């Protein structure tokens, strides 16, 4: 589908792009969406399947996006305006950096995932979405001065490195250690990181390490050099989906890092990581919902033209029933995502983290469930074509392989379901305490 064409197939576009009234989208948002779609189509989307099959997005694509400031939208809103202006960056496709809000972020993430494949976009954005934000939010002035100019302009690449072979969603259980040298000037890091998106191309990792005792209180976050740094070895991992994402295994053997590379202070690790997760989970939810949209609309289109038993598949009640159930899940999910994006645009970061953190975790988990439903329906309705990595069903077959990459990273599904309710219980208890206190006055 060319960049400027409107897909008439049901479920192919969010309602605001089908001309329906929307309380969140302004004319400025619409102008950005058109420009963003054109840029993404020309530089990524039209080649996405080709590059996914090849296994790697060409390096020049990252630099093209950076030159146009088109990886900055992956960062949390509001953007780091002072830093961007210092670097001569004043707008993103015509949107002033100071005007950027989470609705723009949602539009961008939706367009970046328009191919339906999460790997190509994921090959570009992990550093800006997850690796750089902790430095911006929690890094010292010295740390920011040393790293942000190159990272924000794409001269250097970063990733986030938390997960380990024995510690994924259980962040508090990670075992990679950072012990101070005898002279107190360096941390010596030993351990492994696994399933690190973009790691293989990254100059630096924003890395969770253990500087103290057991549990969450012993965690810290460091900026750790990767490429060609003594003691660091990296290799790509073969994964079933998101082939182009650069999933990486990192080994750290007496890796020497200046103590000044710490983000925040020792023991701040869990707070930094959890704050970062809220943004990560939200942008994942947006992209995943677009992938679900691509899969379901492809199935809808196929069922309109494919004949079986003497009539189009769409004439079969069971087919319409499957499409309807998946479509209801999809549009409900998008409405929820839009709502969260709008709410974050009108709340402080602190209020958003506190009030929406649990719901964002729930939304991320639910979006992956919706993707699973839509992808499963699409593959079933495509039949044999949906089981084949070439031909009419190759896209839905690839999207189905991407599903685990939606259900596991950023906090696996069952962990996030539990986390969301625990967060909501905390909010309830805090509100109940306030009500009890006010009733005594």
Steps between C-alpha positions, in 0.01 A plus 500: 500500500664825382565772751216735404227248423210438738438132560120447481512156662325490841733505803792620285524847657423660837170690489660847486662408167166387362360849541310436822490767772772466763533700823878458522629576150560862397569632147869520601496132593345415163766699313771312684333165430505563125864610503598213728324242286675627187842497665453156655371354173787633292774405744375186676151362447518419129816296560402347835418147383805485276731605785328272752562204272862608455534520877640853529388855423786677313705732722431802280134492609595585858705797381221617267254501790747683725571771244127572483469493884262210448621279784448770763122428505579170672594691816251577777300820465570778568829483314826633652447837334802683643736228390349474153521874440861503619567243228322708236188283494186715498231289332399152387338508155370848577389437860690723742678287758340703781152418360557124498250299704414134548235509229777576250693209652205270445459609138870446437510152659190399306654611170836336576318167540286541189670209323359270770850377579655614827857410410585775246385785725649325801838492327511881522329619811610307812771749595281808470196337660667313786876563521527879490204605722659394833803718421272794422283456810746379763851564367733757657592812304845354433356170376258679270775723360714198420236285333189688386648705212605186311202288603226753421646565154561134421877528475508223760243230571366372830283219631340401830652192666301359790401141418729211586488124430358438850330837562247640256182648642646431846723807484582487871663161442766610253855390579736708282732664751678836504768512769713808564871471429752532783562867418125570488520651150336222298232235512610153390204329335450126463195316372281446198209676331268318262228590247630857476331675207744699281791395723716377213508850344526701820794704621355519850250320719292653775556196718345374821763356735531387860715736705359392836333208675211280393169631374388829349694719746831371363438609139658792315514617138820576310591619152721214378709517179440202271654512152868405506521560875737268691319211666178538297400232250172501308321266261161510332238252608274316256140571597172388347360849437627860484793366297640844419493624861861402568427285805834461676683296763757706693779358717684728743836381632672747736363793302644824636264800517562839668294552817383826342297292253238426764150628428357652817667339797564151633178327599284711266487225240156356557333842511672603173415173330134501601452863396651417162275196462184713493606671178635177352173317560291779353690526173501121470121501543457754220718311252351164593148632443600614149642153428168350609324744268717399205438129561124530541446733204711267281273213600189708437622588150589138426158376610327744265670350193585139593237245396439165665207261472366706207486840670724766656632423846324814623167331433577240767346597838790340691748722313302816577477390864879466529560839337240667721645368826854596407386838368323584824818423695711709261288815501450483876876477545566799276244714682672418831846580364379833363350581838825429687700708251265793550504466877881501510502814285304678774671363810839550661751220460470420871120485496504295183741246645303472821146490364554337161800272558291198588248567225779542245640162603152355456461668161831357379397150609156538342640632171707184463191288568316694230788451257496128573126484433518701176807315371351159582175592325689628197713188464197271540299691240791503257517123541801341334612839374527618859735213576740593220788748514443610140200606296166643606527410867867581565421816696254345745731201542781739597274700733401183685870424558535850647236433767737365770709814453193696608397276789842466667725814471431800721368266768344167412124474481423325828741720694337816363150378574599446862697826515208703371267383776763545770551858381127565503478362855775743607307793351183385674675467836655847469164654412325314780759632747445857381123464534539365852722792598269760349199354679676561834545872429 
